[in-house]
Amino acid sequence: MALEGLANGIFRAIGRLKGRRRLDEEELKDMLRSLRRALQEADFNVRQTKEITDRLEERIRNEEPRPGITLQTHAMNILYTELVRMLGPAREIRPHGATIMMVGLYGQGKTTTTAKLAEWYRRRHSLKVAVIEADVHRPGAYAQLKQLLEDSSVEVYGEPDEKDASAIVRRGLAKHAAADVVIVDTAGRHRLDEELVEELKQMSDLMNASERFLVIDAQVGQAAGPVAASFNELVDVNGVIVSKLDGTARGGGALSAVAATGAPIVYVGTGEKVADIEKFESDRFISRLLGMGDIQGLIDLAPEDLDEEEAMRLTERMMSGRFTLNDMYKQMEMMSKVGTVDRLLSFLPANMFGGMGAMGKAQKEGMQQNLEKYRVIMDSMTNHEKDDPLCLKAERIRRVAHGAGVKEKEVRELIAQWNRSKKMMKGMSGNRKLSKQMRQMMKSGDFDDMQNMGM
């Protein structure tokens, strides 16, 4: 999960209020100190950290929790609203008919982000997308873009031997005039030197781009603020994409520093794959960060080739207590299409499914490895064995283990995991409220009441 370190720090801080119904001065001070430390470790600057903790202290002193709400939950709700306020509202982008100019310094992930954005618009909005590679300074930029989009219908235009970036853009725009959206990847530098400034100005005038997106690596932390301000002054940036948010402890600093400039964050890169990009909406992002979940975001991850009817059928079988290894196998196949265990669980409320959403990174990585191993084991089973796992006795287990190249103990672990999953689903089906919510979520797509499910 993006900013997992910050999330853990927040949980530790607010957790100091667990079980408390009344405000204790010393406990409040300890909690605020711990929260201040968590924000600063995530690279929030001192001013923002002080503003957030001061606001939390003021509100927790002066606002009474709603009836039935614990002090811990009350504090978490206040922190949620303050973080959302700091990051600002989402900006709605209408890509149809847009020309998008991608700018940024060297090494920020601009070309990869260009490919991600192109595939996002093709997949999410069903648009005809073309990209123009106008980086004439970095050898291999065109080849990289082509490779990233080789499995996509996105058209890639470039002239590797041409040294005039404006000429490439001019011819590319003419060639792809019929595209619904055109994205232009520009050159970067280690700093905004005179040559780059002139080149970007020329292309900006030529394109008259409706969207001018700045790509910033989350690793730069607080330095993202001055970079955003410089590019904003140069090409009037109207959207920022924060890349590589999944692999840095400084992501909080990058997000908060950009927000402080007034430039809206429009997307975030969350992994290495072309599909690993998300529309940035501060309320949903912070909801996930604080363990409240984002069920709509989880649904949005579903790829276009996912069989919705089969997903519904599987959900109904699970919720009714019928759950075979065949069902488990199909469930794993669907999960692999949507994303990794880490990414999937980051969208669930922290306490859902016995606290799976709150598992640590090492636990999630272990679960990912087990899922891949279990699929190999099930490939060595007959359909009868997958439909009736209870028939798997010693002799059959020995045969399956040999066929899968694993130890017999690992086959038994799979059967035990299936048993645990079945019991968990049976327990959920006995919880009428939760069962009803799950069915409504799958059937109607009404997710507003699901954010706090399991909390």
Legacy VTK file of the C-alpha trace (Angstrom):
# vtk DataFile Version 3.0
C-alpha trace
ASCII
DATASET POLYDATA
POINTS 455 float
0.000 0.000 0.000
1.197 3.522 -0.780
2.519 5.303 2.344
2.256 2.188 4.486
4.804 3.641 6.919
2.663 6.732 7.448
-0.455 4.616 7.924
1.266 2.492 10.563
2.530 5.608 12.344
-0.971 7.108 12.409
-2.493 3.867 13.733
0.089 3.756 16.529
-0.574 7.374 17.455
-4.377 7.303 17.420
-4.299 3.831 18.976
-3.169 5.468 22.221
-6.804 6.548 22.671
-8.158 3.010 22.323
-10.809 2.190 24.906
-10.849 5.765 26.213
-14.187 7.499 26.701
-12.865 10.607 28.425
-10.068 12.972 27.491
-6.895 12.522 29.516
-4.470 15.444 29.115
-1.282 13.351 29.245
-2.631 10.741 26.820
-3.695 13.474 24.396
-0.212 15.016 24.468
1.402 11.601 23.912
-0.911 10.931 20.980
-0.175 14.315 19.378
3.597 13.837 19.799
3.376 10.397 18.209
1.276 11.716 15.329
3.669 14.623 14.794
6.538 12.139 14.557
4.648 9.950 12.038
3.908 12.913 9.754
7.478 14.184 9.868
8.860 10.713 9.121
6.620 10.711 6.027
8.329 14.015 5.073
5.491 16.427 5.818
7.054 19.795 6.511
7.054 21.317 9.989
4.397 23.938 9.188
1.926 21.404 7.768
2.582 18.975 10.602
1.921 21.688 13.193
-1.225 22.842 11.397
-2.696 19.320 11.268
-1.874 18.428 14.895
-3.051 21.831 16.171
-6.360 21.448 14.324
-6.772 17.920 15.670
-6.066 19.083 19.232
-8.496 21.992 18.959
-11.314 19.908 17.503
-10.875 16.951 19.839
-11.087 19.336 22.787
-14.116 21.261 21.546
-16.167 18.721 19.574
-18.147 16.044 21.358
-18.040 12.585 19.748
-21.351 11.404 18.304
-23.286 9.004 20.556
-21.741 5.526 20.457
-18.474 6.748 18.856
-15.271 6.076 20.781
-12.659 8.758 21.320
-10.278 6.832 19.046
-12.759 6.758 16.150
-13.642 10.416 16.759
-9.946 11.387 16.497
-9.500 9.312 13.320
-12.524 10.978 11.703
-11.142 14.430 12.506
-7.723 13.497 11.115
-9.407 12.186 7.948
-11.196 15.492 7.310
-8.047 17.535 8.008
-5.850 15.490 5.647
-8.497 15.643 2.905
-8.770 19.408 3.393
-4.988 19.792 3.113
-4.712 17.757 -0.118
-7.637 19.553 -1.709
-10.586 18.454 -3.855
-10.292 16.283 -6.951
-10.146 17.945 -10.359
-12.516 16.520 -12.961
-10.802 15.892 -16.312
-12.692 15.378 -19.554
-10.135 13.710 -21.836
-12.259 13.455 -24.984
-10.788 15.863 -27.539
-7.860 16.750 -25.278
-4.225 17.316 -26.176
-2.058 16.575 -23.152
1.490 17.844 -22.657
3.643 15.827 -20.226
6.494 17.773 -18.598
8.996 17.124 -15.827
12.626 16.820 -14.878
14.833 13.911 -15.953
14.339 10.584 -14.169
10.890 11.301 -12.747
9.138 8.471 -14.632
7.606 10.726 -17.280
7.727 8.306 -20.241
6.377 5.411 -18.170
3.634 7.663 -16.819
2.779 8.742 -20.381
2.189 5.090 -21.282
0.150 4.531 -18.113
-2.050 7.545 -18.777
-2.610 6.544 -22.415
-3.662 3.048 -21.411
-5.874 4.478 -18.633
-7.831 6.622 -21.095
-8.079 3.782 -23.609
-9.290 1.311 -21.000
-11.403 3.478 -18.678
-12.924 5.839 -21.224
-12.890 3.619 -24.350
-11.112 6.360 -26.312
-8.877 6.198 -29.361
-5.543 7.343 -27.901
-2.295 8.355 -29.607
1.005 9.292 -27.989
3.826 11.350 -29.496
7.385 10.818 -28.273
9.047 14.267 -28.468
12.075 13.590 -26.258
14.938 14.139 -28.742
17.640 14.162 -26.071
17.312 10.750 -24.432
18.323 7.825 -26.657
15.788 5.030 -26.510
12.819 7.112 -25.327
10.745 6.192 -28.408
11.705 2.493 -28.131
10.771 2.509 -24.435
7.338 3.996 -25.139
6.716 1.503 -27.954
7.669 -1.386 -25.695
5.459 -0.208 -22.823
2.439 -0.043 -25.140
3.180 -3.053 -27.350
0.162 -4.992 -26.016
-2.167 -2.004 -26.326
-4.097 -0.483 -29.231
-2.653 2.945 -28.319
-0.813 4.356 -31.349
2.758 5.566 -30.786
4.335 8.215 -33.030
8.009 9.131 -33.017
10.987 9.973 -35.232
14.111 8.625 -33.468
16.537 10.352 -35.865
14.860 13.784 -35.768
16.434 16.406 -33.474
13.711 19.058 -33.752
11.100 18.276 -31.100
8.608 20.826 -32.457
8.781 19.255 -35.928
7.977 15.829 -34.456
5.007 17.272 -32.566
3.709 19.112 -35.639
3.800 16.011 -37.850
2.497 13.774 -35.063
-0.522 15.988 -34.419
-1.307 16.036 -38.152
-1.028 12.252 -38.436
-3.250 11.578 -35.420
-5.791 14.362 -35.888
-8.585 11.771 -35.714
-7.567 10.478 -32.263
-9.866 11.226 -29.316
-6.926 12.197 -27.128
-3.263 12.880 -27.956
-0.549 12.749 -25.283
2.870 14.300 -25.951
5.894 13.128 -23.939
8.518 15.889 -23.765
12.200 15.869 -22.787
13.434 16.300 -19.243
16.635 17.642 -17.714
18.298 17.456 -14.332
17.209 21.076 -13.956
15.205 23.681 -15.848
17.999 25.101 -18.033
17.573 27.725 -20.769
17.509 25.198 -23.623
14.758 23.099 -22.038
12.729 26.188 -21.174
12.815 27.413 -24.780
11.981 23.968 -26.165
8.983 23.567 -23.844
7.689 27.060 -24.643
7.849 26.360 -28.389
5.996 23.053 -28.035
3.459 24.564 -25.658
2.649 27.324 -28.177
2.463 24.785 -31.013
0.230 22.310 -29.194
-2.055 24.738 -27.395
-2.501 21.795 -25.010
-5.726 21.629 -23.039
-3.952 19.720 -20.259
-0.396 20.302 -19.043
0.606 17.583 -16.611
3.761 17.718 -14.512
5.226 14.338 -13.474
7.068 14.290 -10.130
8.727 11.292 -8.472
7.369 10.799 -4.937
10.942 10.221 -3.757
11.767 13.936 -4.098
9.566 14.654 -1.074
9.342 18.320 -0.094
11.432 19.340 -3.137
8.286 18.612 -5.177
6.897 21.998 -4.118
9.541 24.244 -5.751
9.632 21.996 -8.867
5.852 22.251 -9.255
5.992 26.032 -8.780
8.746 26.405 -11.455
6.936 24.369 -14.101
3.664 26.041 -13.211
5.217 29.409 -13.984
6.685 28.084 -17.255
3.750 26.239 -18.889
0.821 26.944 -16.532
0.584 23.391 -15.162
-3.032 22.393 -14.514
-2.413 18.912 -13.145
0.328 16.997 -11.312
0.982 13.255 -11.476
2.989 11.872 -8.559
4.863 8.767 -9.768
6.374 5.847 -7.824
4.212 6.497 -4.776
4.377 2.826 -3.796
8.102 2.620 -3.107
9.057 5.606 -0.956
8.784 6.847 2.597
8.766 10.453 1.336
5.495 10.261 -0.602
3.592 12.188 2.045
6.011 15.064 1.596
5.581 15.055 -2.179
1.773 15.006 -1.975
1.585 17.728 0.674
4.223 19.932 -0.997
2.425 19.834 -4.341
-0.927 20.523 -2.661
0.590 23.575 -0.977
1.360 25.099 -4.413
-2.312 24.949 -5.398
-1.582 22.666 -8.374
-4.136 19.827 -8.282
-2.851 16.256 -8.079
-4.752 14.377 -10.784
-3.194 10.894 -10.837
-0.708 8.828 -8.827
1.541 6.021 -10.031
1.336 3.029 -7.703
3.579 0.378 -9.271
5.738 -0.639 -12.218
3.064 -2.055 -14.545
1.297 0.061 -17.175
-1.990 -0.540 -15.317
-0.578 0.823 -12.042
-2.046 4.320 -12.128
-4.987 5.727 -10.183
-7.079 8.835 -10.416
-6.264 10.893 -7.328
-9.228 11.743 -5.136
-8.066 12.899 -1.730
-11.110 11.602 0.168
-10.787 8.061 -1.215
-6.986 8.076 -0.931
-7.052 9.160 2.720
-9.893 6.720 3.440
-7.631 3.864 2.314
-4.639 5.306 4.145
-6.576 5.367 7.436
-7.924 1.833 7.014
-11.486 2.854 6.108
-11.285 1.196 2.693
-12.343 2.220 -0.801
-14.725 -0.378 -2.218
-15.498 1.702 -5.319
-11.766 1.913 -6.026
-11.516 -1.857 -5.755
-14.301 -2.267 -8.316
-12.557 0.254 -10.586
-9.486 -2.009 -10.652
-11.408 -4.713 -12.503
-10.028 -5.197 -16.045
-12.254 -5.037 -19.091
-12.034 -8.810 -19.702
-13.253 -9.710 -16.195
-16.393 -11.869 -16.351
-18.835 -9.939 -14.154
-21.464 -12.694 -14.225
-18.906 -15.254 -13.091
-17.734 -12.896 -10.336
-21.333 -12.499 -9.166
-21.891 -16.269 -9.236
-18.730 -16.871 -7.201
-19.744 -14.242 -4.649
-23.193 -15.798 -4.249
-21.674 -19.272 -3.755
-19.208 -17.942 -1.196
-21.880 -16.043 0.737
-24.149 -19.114 0.780
-21.383 -21.240 2.333
-20.725 -23.364 -0.782
-17.049 -22.997 -1.680
-14.950 -25.621 -3.483
-11.318 -25.583 -4.595
-12.624 -24.972 -8.119
-14.253 -21.798 -6.815
-11.047 -20.893 -4.989
-9.040 -21.398 -8.197
-11.356 -19.167 -10.229
-11.236 -16.571 -7.457
-7.414 -16.585 -7.624
-7.511 -16.198 -11.416
-9.744 -13.131 -11.075
-7.511 -11.676 -8.365
-4.421 -12.062 -10.557
-6.162 -10.051 -13.297
-7.025 -7.249 -10.892
-3.657 -6.908 -9.147
-1.369 -8.128 -6.379
-2.599 -9.084 -2.905
-0.983 -5.924 -1.513
-2.835 -3.701 -3.945
-6.174 -5.464 -3.502
-6.103 -5.433 0.291
-5.214 -1.735 0.369
-8.772 -1.035 -0.825
-10.444 -3.030 1.963
-11.434 -1.622 5.361
-8.675 -2.576 7.819
-10.898 -4.826 9.958
-12.708 -6.560 7.096
-12.239 -10.330 6.667
-10.661 -10.730 10.083
-8.282 -7.812 9.703
-6.752 -8.854 6.352
-6.796 -5.245 5.187
-4.417 -4.298 8.011
-1.798 -6.980 7.301
1.823 -5.886 7.021
3.823 -5.875 3.798
5.728 -9.089 4.657
2.459 -10.919 5.377
0.967 -9.750 2.072
4.070 -10.834 0.159
3.850 -14.241 1.830
0.186 -14.522 0.875
1.031 -13.582 -2.737
3.665 -16.341 -2.895
1.230 -18.856 -1.402
-1.477 -17.984 -3.936
0.890 -18.594 -6.817
2.031 -21.894 -5.267
-1.550 -23.010 -4.552
-2.561 -22.499 -8.182
0.284 -24.791 -9.274
-0.846 -27.422 -6.752
-4.465 -27.220 -7.928
-3.304 -27.644 -11.536
-2.166 -31.126 -10.470
-5.600 -32.060 -9.131
-8.518 -33.618 -10.974
-11.824 -31.725 -11.260
-13.362 -34.239 -8.860
-10.688 -33.488 -6.252
-11.204 -29.738 -6.601
-14.983 -30.127 -6.340
-14.689 -32.397 -3.296
-11.438 -31.557 -1.431
-12.425 -33.886 1.430
-11.580 -36.848 -0.825
-7.921 -35.808 -0.749
-6.435 -38.486 1.507
-2.796 -39.559 1.884
-2.374 -41.373 -1.458
-3.991 -38.608 -3.511
-2.043 -35.926 -1.613
1.196 -37.785 -2.420
0.302 -37.877 -6.135
-0.682 -34.184 -6.259
2.502 -33.121 -4.452
4.657 -35.123 -6.879
2.862 -33.651 -9.893
3.203 -30.074 -8.596
6.816 -30.466 -7.461
6.025 -29.533 -3.853
6.049 -31.228 -0.463
2.995 -33.116 0.796
2.895 -30.657 3.714
2.220 -27.815 1.239
-0.752 -29.663 -0.272
-2.173 -30.092 3.225
-1.592 -26.371 3.859
-3.718 -25.594 0.795
-6.530 -27.833 2.052
-6.303 -26.182 5.477
-6.462 -22.721 3.843
-9.538 -23.777 1.871
-11.158 -24.980 5.113
-10.403 -21.682 6.844
-11.786 -19.672 3.906
-14.930 -21.782 3.830
-15.500 -21.324 7.575
-14.898 -17.579 7.297
-17.396 -17.288 4.451
-19.895 -19.381 6.391
-19.474 -17.040 9.361
-20.047 -14.036 7.105
-23.185 -15.620 5.652
-24.472 -15.949 9.245
-23.956 -12.213 9.757
-27.131 -10.991 8.091
-26.147 -7.337 8.013
-22.729 -7.961 6.468
-24.121 -10.539 4.043
-26.795 -8.097 2.899
-24.220 -5.327 2.434
-21.947 -7.597 0.380
-24.795 -8.659 -1.921
-25.977 -5.078 -2.357
-22.434 -3.988 -3.154
-22.098 -6.614 -5.882
-25.577 -6.112 -7.379
-26.261 -2.400 -7.235
-22.846 -0.768 -7.207
-24.012 1.447 -4.302
-20.780 1.679 -2.322
-21.324 4.817 -0.282
-22.321 2.853 2.803
-19.442 0.412 2.457
-16.490 2.611 3.387
-16.709 1.798 7.047
-17.762 -1.854 6.650
-15.912 -3.941 9.185
-14.805 -0.909 11.200
LINES 1 456
455 0 1 2 3 4 5 6 7 8 9 10 11 12 13 14 15 16 17 18 19 20 21 22 23 24 25 26 27 28 29 30 31 32 33 34 35 36 37 38 39 40 41 42 43 44 45 46 47 48 49 50 51 52 53 54 55 56 57 58 59 60 61 62 63 64 65 66 67 68 69 70 71 72 73 74 75 76 77 78 79 80 81 82 83 84 85 86 87 88 89 90 91 92 93 94 95 96 97 98 99 100 101 102 103 104 105 106 107 108 109 110 111 112 113 114 115 116 117 118 119 120 121 122 123 124 125 126 127 128 129 130 131 132 133 134 135 136 137 138 139 140 141 142 143 144 145 146 147 148 149 150 151 152 153 154 155 156 157 158 159 160 161 162 163 164 165 166 167 168 169 170 171 172 173 174 175 176 177 178 179 180 181 182 183 184 185 186 187 188 189 190 191 192 193 194 195 196 197 198 199 200 201 202 203 204 205 206 207 208 209 210 211 212 213 214 215 216 217 218 219 220 221 222 223 224 225 226 227 228 229 230 231 232 233 234 235 236 237 238 239 240 241 242 243 244 245 246 247 248 249 250 251 252 253 254 255 256 257 258 259 260 261 262 263 264 265 266 267 268 269 270 271 272 273 274 275 276 277 278 279 280 281 282 283 284 285 286 287 288 289 290 291 292 293 294 295 296 297 298 299 300 301 302 303 304 305 306 307 308 309 310 311 312 313 314 315 316 317 318 319 320 321 322 323 324 325 326 327 328 329 330 331 332 333 334 335 336 337 338 339 340 341 342 343 344 345 346 347 348 349 350 351 352 353 354 355 356 357 358 359 360 361 362 363 364 365 366 367 368 369 370 371 372 373 374 375 376 377 378 379 380 381 382 383 384 385 386 387 388 389 390 391 392 393 394 395 396 397 398 399 400 401 402 403 404 405 406 407 408 409 410 411 412 413 414 415 416 417 418 419 420 421 422 423 424 425 426 427 428 429 430 431 432 433 434 435 436 437 438 439 440 441 442 443 444 445 446 447 448 449 450 451 452 453 454
